[in-house]
């Protein structure tokens, strides 16, 4: 059996230092090193998944929400969600006890200890110990598959840990291959690691094919497969229309695959159909914030696609785009406000609707105390805004350098460095010498 912690007599466990030592050995959210900077974003994401009856991940959702609420300082919400997780697991499994409760009981053991309720904490430690004795792992050198699956599902919600998540799902599936939703999530996780690749390894395609056969009603997986095929230039419009009708029958949720399906239409150069779908769903669910964000993304794509093949957007399309972005900013004040405010500024400026408002949005963002990654995104977008809208080329260069000097590798940093190199190659800026010296210094001090 895989020992999560050493069994100690009750009298020894009463010692606070011994109790905390045992708690630190548990496999639960409090010990998985989840990144604090992602907690608010993860909280919002979990709310968007939905908690309809029959959701096989419902216990996991509540478990992670309980941990997040404690980290955000709301102890009572933490207690409430962890209790809901216990109930959800029991209802889904139709059993009072089982290995699927190990992580939940570990979380509760930690929560009671942190609340100064060490007797209750010890009770949950004893429950975890009993569960592990009664339900040993099929593989002595691995965690129980139920623990592997929950750890995998949780780590998938944090970008930094997606490779680990795929590995844990693989272990869970190897030990318990009959759990279809684990296999489906494993495929989705593997694909997410290659989301910018259209040429997936053959083994991933084969695993996806098997998952589609085993889980034919999973509309998210179906939409993901269509998106990959569309990116590869395949004609999937008829299949996409059929899947659209199927998705519309499902409860509104980020797990339904609607956002992925909208991306399929965009990939097929049919942004009008994407907008039509988003508006149809919004008509039936006018207060759903997730759908409003999906619709906002579609309208943004429609506005900026006129540079390629679509006609210039009408005033009504621009106004709808602005309205949806304003609503999205209000509904996600923590998680998506930066991205959506930048998008709103883009729409206001590049359509000529309100350049002054766009400039003001940037001024409000520039005085905020942002994380390095967010600063890079802001500075890069502002640099491009200054150049294309106001023709302030020297100031634009300054902000590209501000982006590049933040020692964090990112897409935006590389874009700014690339733009600075292009300026030097063209040789028309009086700041070419300054840029050259800056890039040389940058090269000497590469970020980790």
Residue pairs with C-beta under 8 A, 6 or more apart in sequence:
1 132
1 133
1 136
1 137
1 140
2 132
2 136
2 137
2 139
2 140
2 141
2 142
2 143
2 144
3 132
4 25
4 26
4 27
4 102
4 106
4 128
4 132
5 22
5 25
5 26
5 125
5 128
5 129
6 22
6 25
7 129
8 18
8 22
10 122
10 126
12 18
13 19
13 22
13 122
13 125
14 118
14 122
16 118
19 113
19 118
19 121
19 122
19 125
20 113
22 125
23 30
23 31
23 109
23 110
23 113
23 121
23 125
24 31
25 31
26 106
26 109
26 110
26 125
26 128
27 102
27 103
27 106
27 143
27 147
27 151
28 102
28 103
28 104
28 106
28 107
28 109
28 110
29 63
29 64
29 66
29 67
29 103
29 107
29 154
30 67
30 106
30 107
30 110
31 106
31 110
32 151
32 154
32 155
34 67
34 154
34 158
35 158
35 160
36 71
37 371
38 157
38 158
38 159
38 160
39 68
39 71
39 72
40 72
40 334
40 335
41 334
41 335
42 64
42 68
42 157
42 158
43 65
43 68
43 69
43 72
44 332
44 334
44 335
44 336
45 157
45 254
45 335
46 61
46 64
46 65
46 68
46 157
48 253
48 254
48 289
48 290
49 55
49 57
49 61
49 253
49 254
49 255
50 251
50 252
50 253
50 254
50 255
51 58
51 61
51 62
52 251
52 253
55 61
55 255
56 92
56 181
57 153
57 181
58 88
58 92
59 85
59 86
59 88
59 89
59 92
59 100
59 104
60 85
60 150
60 153
60 154
61 85
62 81
62 82
62 84
62 85
62 88
63 81
63 82
63 85
63 103
63 104
63 107
63 150
63 154
64 154
64 157
65 81
66 77
66 78
66 79
66 80
66 81
66 82
66 84
66 85
66 107
66 111
67 78
67 82
67 107
69 75
69 77
69 78
69 81
70 78
70 111
70 114
75 111
75 115
78 111
79 111
79 115
82 104
82 107
82 108
82 111
85 104
85 107
86 101
86 104
86 105
86 108
89 98
89 100
89 101
89 104
90 96
90 101
93 100
97 131
97 134
98 131
98 135
98 146
99 131
99 132
99 135
99 144
99 145
99 146
99 147
100 146
100 150
101 127
101 131
102 128
102 131
102 132
102 144
102 146
102 147
103 147
103 150
103 151
105 124
105 127
105 128
105 131
106 124
106 128
108 120
108 124
109 121
109 122
109 124
109 125
109 128
110 121
112 118
112 120
112 121
112 124
113 121
132 144
135 144
136 144
137 143
137 144
137 145
137 175
138 145
138 175
138 176
139 175
142 148
142 171
142 175
143 151
143 171
145 171
145 172
145 175
145 176
145 179
145 182
146 172
148 168
148 169
148 171
148 172
148 175
149 168
149 169
149 172
149 179
149 182
151 165
151 168
152 164
152 165
152 166
152 167
152 168
152 169
152 172
152 182
152 185
152 186
152 189
153 165
153 169
153 185
154 165
155 161
155 162
155 164
155 165
155 168
156 162
156 165
156 185
156 188
156 189
156 192
162 189
162 192
162 193
163 193
165 189
166 186
166 189
166 190
166 193
169 182
169 185
169 186
169 189
170 186
172 179
172 182
172 186
173 179
173 182
173 183
173 186
176 182
177 183
180 211
180 214
180 215
181 215
183 207
183 210
183 211
183 214
183 215
184 211
184 214
184 215
184 218
184 221
186 207
186 211
187 204
187 207
187 208
187 211
187 221
188 220
188 221
188 224
190 204
190 207
191 200
191 204
191 208
191 224
191 228
194 200
194 201
194 204
198 228
198 231
198 232
199 232
200 228
208 221
208 225
211 218
211 221
212 218
212 221
212 222
212 225
215 221
219 243
219 246
219 247
219 250
219 256
219 257
220 255
220 256
220 257
220 260
221 257
222 243
222 246
222 257
223 243
223 247
223 257
223 258
223 260
223 261
223 264
224 257
224 260
226 236
226 239
226 240
226 243
226 260
226 261
226 264
227 260
227 263
227 264
227 267
229 236
230 236
230 240
230 264
230 267
230 268
231 267
236 264
236 268
237 268
237 270
240 261
240 264
240 265
240 268
243 257
243 261
244 261
244 277
247 256
247 257
247 258
247 261
248 280
248 281
250 256
252 258
252 281
252 285
252 288
252 290
252 291
253 290
254 290
258 277
258 281
258 291
258 294
259 290
259 294
261 277
262 274
262 277
262 278
262 294
262 297
262 298
265 271
265 273
265 274
265 277
266 274
266 298
266 301
269 309
271 298
271 301
271 302
271 305
271 310
272 302
274 298
274 301
275 295
275 298
275 299
275 302
278 291
278 294
278 295
278 298
279 295
281 288
281 291
282 288
282 291
282 292
282 295
285 291
289 327
289 328
289 331
289 332
292 324
292 327
292 328
292 331
293 328
293 331
293 332
293 336
293 340
295 324
296 321
296 324
296 325
296 327
296 328
296 340
296 343
299 317
299 320
299 321
299 324
300 321
300 325
300 343
300 346
300 347
302 310
302 313
302 317
302 321
303 313
303 317
303 318
303 321
303 347
303 350
303 351
304 346
304 350
306 312
306 313
313 321
313 351
318 347
318 351
318 353
321 347
322 344
322 347
322 348
322 353
325 340
325 343
325 344
325 347
326 344
328 336
328 340
329 336
329 337
329 340
329 341
329 344
332 340
338 365
338 370
338 374
338 377
338 378
339 377
341 361
341 365
342 361
342 365
342 377
342 378
342 381
344 358
344 361
345 357
345 358
345 359
345 361
345 362
345 381
345 385
346 358
346 381
346 385
347 353
348 354
348 355
348 357
348 358
348 361
349 355
349 358
349 359
349 385
349 389
350 388
350 389
355 389
358 385
358 389
359 385
359 389
359 390
362 378
362 382
362 385
365 378
366 378
366 382
370 378
372 406
372 407
372 408
373 408
373 410
375 402
375 403
375 406
376 403
376 406
376 408
376 410
376 412
376 413
376 416
377 410
377 412
379 399
379 400
379 402
379 403
379 406
379 412
379 416
380 399
380 400
380 403
380 412
380 413
380 415
380 416
381 412
382 399
383 396
383 397
383 398
383 399
383 400
383 402
383 403
383 416
383 419
384 396
386 392
386 393
386 395
386 396
386 399
387 393
387 396
393 429
394 429
394 430
394 431
397 420
397 423
397 429
397 431
397 435
399 416
400 416
400 417
400 419
400 420
401 416
401 420
401 435
401 438
403 412
403 413
403 415
403 416
404 413
404 416
404 417
404 420
404 438
404 439
404 442
405 438
405 442
406 413
407 445
407 447
407 448
408 447
409 447
417 439
417 442
420 435
420 438
420 439
421 439
423 429
423 431
423 432
423 435
424 432
424 435
424 436
424 439
429 435
